[in-house]
Amino acid sequence: MHSVMATRILLSTTSFQDTPGPHHERLESRGFEIVRERGPLPEARMLQLASEFDGFLCGDDAITRAVLEKARPRLRVISKYGIGLDKIDLAAARDLGVPVLFTPGVNHTTVAEHTFCLLLASRRHLLTATDATRAGLWKRPTGHELWQQKIGVIGLGRIGQEMVKRCLGFEMEVHAFGNFWPDEFAAHHPMVRHQSIDSLCEAVGILSLHTKLEAASHHLIDARRLARLPEEAVLVNTSRAELVDTAAVLDALDSGRLAAYATDVMDQEPPPPDHPLLRHPKAIVTPHIGSRTYESVPRQAMMAANNLIHFLEGKGEFFQAGA
């Protein structure tokens, strides 16, 4: 039987650590021994740490089968800060009896706002203009309106739905595809429903990704699908970098197939300084800050902390993946 006072927690999510709020006091109030690391941690570092903890409160650390095997039998629970679970080997967690908890429903408005921010910045050449004025220049690039433009939204979970609301507020024509179709939401928010991603790509000039990463969605947007978009299309990605084939995106930017690629996620985070997307004149890359606001972080962090505490103490509500 584990004593609460003896419980060791690995806290690796930097958003939790860097943002003030009541989640700090909540986690510290339980008498846990909290070890802080600056994630996302690679598999090698997780293997060094794994066997020393009763619980992980993690971000996008590499929690592989090898990590989980080393972490058992001491590891009792993983509490994920956020909703993306693709960095955790869920099959291995099930095999080894390690529950994985997560935080649904706390960051959808924040991520949708950031997505729309990236879209506006791309269409109005915001970075080009501000870089010029900061350099003492007065360059006036001509941009594009969003009004009545056709946008494709892939994925209609909470974030995708919030994105649709914002698009309709700009009087855009929304086309959508999702394995999950929210009938009640669709009844009140006009969308053109597509039965395939291919037909969606052929119909729109802007594409926004809001689906989860799994084997079937890896490189969902590849050279073949990029070729189905019209010339000078815009691609926005605030979900997972691996949803797109980065090499194909770079080719499309260079050829003019894509006018812009705006992303909050990279295959490797942080990326190497010489990554070609970082300085590409048609790309906007933000450092995975879509859900990092003073409003959203405490919501996510408090839910992640409560999930962990309620599970370890055996009382209270927690949200388990796949439950």
N, C-alpha and C positions, 0 to 999 in steps of 0.2 A: 504494500500500500504506500503510495507516494504522499509525503507530507507537503502541504501547501508551502510551508516555509522553505522546504528543500528544493522546490521546483525551479529549474533553470530554463529561461526563455531566451532564444536567439531572436533579437529584433534587428532586422536587416533593411526594412523599407525606409528610405531616406525621407520620403514625404511625411511619414509619421514622425520621424525624429526632428525634422527641420521646421515644422509648422507648429506654432503655439496653439494651445487649446486644452480642454478638459480631459482629453484622452491620455495625456501624460500622467496626470494625477490618478486617473482611473486604473491604469496599468500598474503604477507604482504602489498603489494602495493595498495590493494583495500580498505583499511580502515576497514576491518572486525575486530571484536573482536574475537580473536582466543584463544580458551581454549584447552590446551594440556593435554592429558592423555596418559598413557603408556598401549597400548593394547597388545594383544587382550583382550577386556573387557568382562566379563561374563554378563549374563542377569541381574543379581542383580544390578551391577554397572550401566549398561545402563538404567535401570529403574529409578535409582536415578537421572540421568543426563537428561533423554530424553526430558522433556518438556521445556528445557531452550535454545534450539538451533533452528536456521533457516536451518542449513545444517550440515550434517555429512560428514567429509572426513575420511573414515574409512579403517581399514584393515580387520581382521577376527573377528571382534566383533560380539557378539550374538545380532542380530537385529531381534527380534522375533515379532510376532503379538502384544503381550502385550507391547513391547517397542514402536512399531509404533503407537499403539492406544494412549499411553500416550504422545508421541511426537507431535501428531496432536492436534490442527490445526497449530501450529507454524512451524513445520518441513516442509520445502518446497522441499528438495532434498537430496538424498544420493549420494555422489561421492565415489565410491569404488576404492581404490588403488589396482590395480591388475585385474585379470579376474575371479577368483573364487567367485561365488555368493551364494554358498550353505549355508553360515552363515546368509544370509538375507532371510527373509520370503517374497519371491517375490510375492506370491499370495496375502498376506496381504498388501504389498506395492501397488499392483494394485487396490485392493479393496478400499484402503484409499487415492488413488490418489497421492502417493509419487513416483516420478520418480527415478529410480536407474540407475546411470551412471557408466561406467567401462572403462578399459584401454586396449583394445585389440591390439595385434601386437607390443608390446614394450619389452617383456621379453622372447620371445621364444628361441632366441639363447643362452641367459644366462642360462636358465633352462636346455636346452639340454646339454650344456657344463657341468653343475653340475651333471646331470644324468650320463654322460659318465665318469666323475671323480669318482663317486661312483662305477660304474661298474668296472673300472680299479683297484680301490683300493681293491674291493672285490676279484677279480680274482688273484691279485698279492700279497695278504696278506699285504698290505701296512701298516696298523695300527699295526699289530703284529710285523713287522720288525722294524718300527720306535720306537714303545714303547720299544723294546729290546735295540736298540742303545742308546736311551735316558737314559736307566737304566745302561748303560755301558756294555751291553751284546752284543754278536755277533751271533745272531740266524739267520739262512738263510732258511726261509721257501720256499718250492717249489710251484710255482703258475701255472697258466694256461694262454695260449695265447687266444686272442680273434679272431685271424685270422681263417677264415672259420668256426667259430662257428655259430650255429643257434640261432637267437634271435627273440623273438616274441614281437611286438610292438602293444599295445592295445590303440587305439585312434590316429587318423591321422589329427588332427588339426595342427596349426602352430608348436607347440612344438614337437609333434610326427613326423612331417615331418623333422624337424631339427635333431631329433635323428636318423631317417633313413639315412640321409646324412652322419652322422658321422659313423654309422655302416658300410655303404658301403665303406667309406674311409678306414676302417680296413678290408675290403674284407670279411665281415661277410655275412651269408645267412639270409636275412631278411624275416620273416613271419609277416603278419599284419592282424589285424581285426579292423574294425571301422564302426560305424553306418553311418558315412560320409566317402565316398571313393573319394579321389582327383584324378580324371581320368588323368588330364594333368600332375600332379606330378608323378603319377604311370607310365606314358608312358616313363618317362626319368629316373626313379629310380626303378630298378628291385626289385619286392617284390612278395612273394607268398601270394596270397589273400586267407583268410580263411572265411568261412561262419558262423563259430561259434567259441567261445572262447575255447570250449572243444577241438576241433580239433587242434587249435593253441597250446594249452598246451601240447598236445600229441606229437607235432612235434619239440619242441624247448627245449634247455637246459637253456636258459636265458629268462626272461620275464620282460618287462619294461612297466610301466603303465603311460598313458598320456591322460586319459579320465576324464570327469567331474563327480563330485559326484551328484547323484540324487537318487530318491527312487529305481529305477531299477538297479543302479550300487552299491548300498550299499552291502558290503561284496561280491563284484564281485569275488574276489579270496578267496574261502573258503576251508574247508577241502576236499570237493569233487574234486574241481579243482586242488588243490595242489597234490592230489593223482594221477592226470593225468600227472603231470610232471615227467620226469625221475629222478632217484636217483641223488642226489648231484646237483640239479638245483639251479639257482640264481634268486632272485626276487629283482627288483629295483622299488622304488615308490617315485616319486617326485611330485605326484598330490595331493591326499588327503588320509589321513590315513584310513578313513572309507571305502575305496575301498577294503581293506583286512580285514579278520577276524584275529585280532592280536593273539588271543588264538590259532587258528589253525596254524598260522605262527610259533609261539613258539614251538608247538608240532612237526611241520615239521623240524625245526632246530634241535631239540633234537633227532629226529628219524633218521636224515640223509637224509630225503627227500629233504630238502633244505641245500645246502652248505653254503648259505649266504643270508641274507636279508639286503639290504641297503636302507635306507629311509631318507627323508628330512622332513617328516611330521608325527605327532603323534596325537592320538585321543584327547588327552588333551595337550595343549601347554601353558606354559611349562609343561612337564610331572612330576609326582611325582618322587622324587629322587630314590625311590626304584623300579621304573618300571623295569620289568625283561629284557626288550630289551636293556636298557642302558648299561648293563654290560655283555650281552650275548657274548661269544667269537666268535660267527658267525654273529653278527649283527654290522652294522655301522649305527649310528644315527647322523645326522647333524641337527642343530637347525633352520630349515625352512629358509635356506639361499640361496636356489636355484636361486632366482632372485635378491639377495642382492649383487650387485656389484656397483662400482663407475660409471660404464657406464649405467647399466640398471635402477638403482634407480632414477636418475634425469629424465630419459625418462618417466618412469611410473608416477613419482611425478608431473612432469610438465603437463602431460596429465590429471591427476586427478585434479590438480589445475585449469587448463584451462576448463575442463568440468564443474567444480563447478562455476567458474567465469562467463563463457559464459551463463550458464543456469540462474544464479541469475540476471545477467545484461541484459538478453534478447537479446544478440547478439553474434555471433560467433558460431563455430561448437562445438558440444558435442556428445558423444557416449552413447546412452541409451540402456540398456539391453532390448531385446525383440522388439526393434524398427525396 
